[in-house]
Amino acid sequence: MLVTLTGLGAVAEVTPDGVEGVVPVGPDARGLAQLGDDVYVSRWRSAEGGGTVWRLDAGLAVAAELGLA
């Protein structure tokens, strides 16, 4: 299971045994969505220049930072 850690700007992979890993993405990480093997993380508060969505690949590495104007 994945959860956002808004205060840390990260996503954590959590199992019944505890936290398996933490992936830093960027400030105010909030929403999660999965599309195929990719996970998308949205930002809660947009920066002045527009919103941000991060795409994590199947290995939970940040594959792209998508700017939304």
Phi, psi and omega in degrees: 000143177249141176225151176271146175245085188304315182296331179266347185066047187215170174239136179246140172264120186241135174238173176302339180272351179133197181278122181271331181186158179230131181243113176292133178241307181167176186296145173060036177302132185223291186270152177234141173215145179244136176225106186065231179271352183268149175241135179250136182239123179262158179266138182291310180247127179284148172288168182302327182277354180138178183277171180221138171230134177254140176252125176256138179277182183300333178272008181063033172261145178293114183265333181197150170245118184256121177273137179242115181261000000 
